[in-house]
Amino acid sequence: MVNYILLYKIKKKVKTMLKDKIGMGEIATTPSSCIDCLATDISWEIYYLMKEKDEA
């Protein structure tokens, strides 16, 4: 079962970090960049890594 509350918290932190990095010029973006999509993808990967760690 997916813990959507944990996933939301992860996504919120990831999105904040991405916005900070973009603001400091550390990550380049294009006009068609989707920051929310990138944050979602990264959040799911972190979530699954955490789940694997808990199961091991």
Protein Blocks (a to p, Z undefined) as FASTA:
>chain_A
ZZfklmmmmmmmmmmmmmmmmmnopaccdfkbcfklmmmmmmmmmmmmmmmmmmZZ
